[in-house]
Amino acid sequence: MLQFEQFVNERTVHVEEMYFENYKEFNTAFLQYTTEFTNLQLAMEKADAKCIEEYKKATTESDRVAISVIYEGTLADFIKRAKEKAAKVIDSVINFIKGVIDKIKTKLGDWYNKFFNKYYELLKSNKVDHVKVPWIKVKEQKLNNISRNFDVPFKYVADCFKAKSDEEFNDALEKLQDSIDVLSKTINDIVRAVNESFKYKEDVEFGKIKARAIERASKKTYKGNLDEMNFLLKCLMDIKKRTSVGIIDNVKTMNNPARSQKIIVVASTLVNMYARYAHTVYKYTMSTYWTARKACTIAINELRSQKEQTNESVSLLDQMLTDM
């Protein structure tokens, strides 16, 4: 009667893979995951409308009871699928950041002994100042970790669960939505600022950006980036636990379909917001690092008169930078 399965299948895009080789693959899959959840939500709304329509048409009590039972089953299925979809979204980011951390630990560190330390004095000299290198005029961004900002909406979620009356629930829900709007603006501002930072690409003389390039490519920055990614991973795991266990699992205890549906949507929104913030932090942190590292590599490689040449592959760095 409710044809929930049909409504879901009409719109669902199935993506199973959650491990990615580069940022482009990850971003594509992440958008598909969020589309999946949106389509699931639309299917539930369609099923909900169909249920109301059929309930109004019902002429006997037994028909109304049957419709209610079907609806409760549909809602239970929706909650189960919603949890799976929300997990997909956050897991896609978690697994990607894990891959980044692994790459930083196992593949990027050798560059310092093989190249950076070896040619450090040469990089600081005026011998490489004339070399043209690709550079991005990145505006310095203070991407303050906003994990604690999520405490506010999670507090109102708890108030929604504790609400005994519709009035209490609606009041808590309104405050919850307001807090999400504030948090969403904060994240949107961060995303916009980071995206703006990468609009200005040009070839410049290494001497003009030497100090910044050396600093951004330094071992200190490398270690700082690793710490940043590890902290980001910890926060992602916390958000996953708070939404999956703290919200979605508790929805089953509400015994109120209308409230449950609204809270599920909130859980998905919070997951998507933090996931978007997380991969924006990654994009800014690692892209500025790769840009500086590439500039240093090219500056040395252009000095053909030097007796020794770096083994660092510029083409590989080009590909890695493209993948950011």
N, C-alpha and C positions, 0 to 999 in steps of 0.2 A: 504493500500500500504506500509506504513512504518512499520506496525506491531509493533509499540512501546510497546503496552500493552503486546504482546506476548514476546517481548525481555525482558521486565521487569519481567514477571512471570516466565520466564525460569531460572532466577537467584536469585529472591528475597527470603530472609529468613524473615518471619514475626515474630516480637517479640513485644508484646503490653505492658507487665508488666514493670513498671518503679520504683517500690519500692522493696527493697531487704533487706533480713535479715542479710546478712554478705558480706564481701569483695569479697569472691569467687563468689557468685551469681552475684554481681554487675559487676565484671570483665568479667564474661562470657557473660552477656547481653550487656555490653559495646562493646565488640568485635563483637557481632552479629549486633549491631546497625551500627557500622562503616562498616561492610561487606555489610549491606543493601545499604548504600550510594554508596559504590564502585560499587556494581552491578547495581545500578540505573544509575550511570555515564557510565558504559560500555554499558548499554542498549541504552542510548542516542547517544553514539558514533556509535553504530551499526545502529541505525535509521538514523543518519546523513549520514553515508556512503551509506545506501540504498537510501536515498533521492537524493544524488548526482548522483548515478547510474541511477535512474529513470529519473531525470531531463535531463541528457545527452541523454537518449534514446527518450525523448519526441520529437515529430515531429511537433506539433502545439503549438501556443502561449497559447491557452486555456488549453492544457495539462500542460504546464509549470506553468501557473498561479495556476492551481488546486494543483499541487505538492507543490508550495510555500505556499499555504493556509494550506495544511495538515501539512507541516513542522512547520509553525508558531504555529499551534495548539499543535503540539507535543512538541515544545519548551516551550510553556506556561504550559503544563502539567508537563514537566520536572522540571521547576522552582518551581511550586507548590509542587510537591513531594519532591524536593530537600530541600525546606524549612522545610517540615515536618520531613524529615530524620535528617537534621542537628539539629532541635529542639529536636528530640529524643536523640541524642547523648549527647547534653549539659544538657538536662533535667534529663537524667539518673544520671549524676554526681551531679547536683543540688539537686535532691531528696535524693540521697545517703548521701551527706554532711548534709542535713537537718536532716536526721535520726541520723547521728552521733552526731550532736549538741543536739538533743533531748535526746539521750542516755546519753551524758555527763551531761546534766542538771538534768535529772530525776532519773538516776540509779547509777551514779558513785560517786556522792558527799557523800552519806551516809557512804561509806567505811571509810572515814576519822574519823568520830565520833565513828563508831562501831569497827574500827580496828586500823588504822594507828596512830591516836593520843593516843589511849589506850595503844598501845605497842611500842610507839616511843622510850622510854628510853631503853626498852629491845632490840630493833633492833640495837641501838647504842652500846650496851654492847658487851663484848666478849663472852657472853653465846651462841650466835647464830653463831659465826664465823666459827665453824666446819661444819655447816649444808651444805650439797650439794644442790645447786639450779641450774635450767636450766638458761643459760645466753647466750646472743648473743653479740659477740664482735662488737658492732656497732661503725663504724667510725663516729665521729661527722661531721655532714653536715650542712653547712649554706645555707639553701634553700631560698636564697633571692627571694622575690616576684618579678616575672618578668612581671607583668601585664603591666608596662610602656613600656617594650620592644616591646609589641604588637602595640604601637603607630606608630612605623616606618612602618610596612606593611600596617596598616590602612591608613596612609598618602598617600602611593602609590596607594591604592585602590581608594581613592578620586581623585587622579590624573588621574587614568584610566577612571573614570566617566566623568571627565572634558575634556578629550582628544577630539579634534575636527577632527583630522586626524588619519589614521591608523599608521602613523609614530609616532605621539605623544602617541598613545595608546600602541604601541609595546615597546616604550622606557620606559614608566611608568610600563608596565607589566614586563619587564626585571628587572627593579630595585625592583619591588615587589617580584619577584621570588628569587632574590638574598637576599633580606631581610628575606624572609621566610627560606631560606637555613641557614642563620646565626642563626636565632631563633631556628630552628630545631636542629642545632648542640648543642646549649645551653641546650635545653630540653633533648636531648639524653644523654648529659654528666651528667645531674642531675639524670636521670633514671638509667643510668649505675652505677653511684656512690652509689645510694641508694640500688640497687639490690646487689652490691658487699658487702654492709654493712651487709647483712643478710645471708651471706654464712658461717659464722663462729659460729656454735652453739656447746655448750658443757656444761657439768655439772661442776660447780666450787664451791669452798667453799665460803660461803656468805661473810666471812671476807675479801676476796680478792676484792670483788666488792661492798662492803657495802656502801661506800660513794656515789658512782654513783647510786646505786639502790635506796637509800633513797632520793637522790636529784631528780632523774627522776620520782619517785612515789609521790613526795611531792605535797601539796595543791597548791603551787606556780606554779609548772609545770602543774597541772590539770587546773588551771585558764588560764595559758598561752596557753594550747592546745585549750581551748574553744575560746579564742580570735583568735587564728590562724585559726580555722575552720570557725568562723564568718567572718573573713576577706576574707578567701578563697571563701566563699559563695557569698559575695558582689562582688568579682572580676568575678566569674562565671556568675552572673546575668548581669554584665556589658558587658562581652564578648558575651553573648546571644543577648543582645540588639544591640550591634554594628554589629554583623553578620546578624541577622535576619532583623532588621529594617534598619540598616545602609548600608547593602550590598544587601541582597537578594531582599528586597522590591524595592530597587532602580534599580535593574537590568531591571525591566519592562520598565523603562524610556529610556533605551539605544537605543532601536529600531535597534539593531544590533545583530542578532543571534550568530554569531561567537564570538563576544566579551562577550555576556551574558553568554555563556557556560563556557568560561574561568574564568570569575569572580565567577560564582557559585562554580566551583571547588576550587577556592581560599578560598571562605567562608567556605567550608567544611573542608579544610586543617587547617585553623586557629582554627576552633571549635575543631577538633580532637587533635591538638597540645596542646591547653590549657586544654582540658579534661584529656589528658594523664599526663600533668604536675600536675594537681590538685589531681588526685588520687594517684600519686607518693608522693606528700607532705603528703597526708592523711596516706598512708602506713607507711612512715617513722615516722611521728609525733606520731601516736597512737600505733604503734607496739613497739617502744622504751618505751613508757609509760607502756603498758601492760606487757612487759618483766620485767621491774623493779617492778611493782606492784605484779606480780606473785612471783618473787623472795622473796620479803618481806613477803608475805603470807606464802609461804612454810617454810621459815626460822622459823617463829613463830610456825606453825603447827607441826614442827618436835620436838618441845620441849614438849614432853609428860609429863614431870614432873611438868609443870606449872599448877597451880590451875585452871586457866581459859584458855579456848581455843577459838580461833576465830570462828565466825559463817560464815566467808567467805568461799565459796565453791571453793576449788582448781580445782575440775573437771570442774566447770563452767568457771573458768579462763582459764583452758586448752583449752576449746572449743572456748572461745572468742579469744584467741591468735591464734588458728588454723584458725579462720575466718579472721584474719587480712590480 
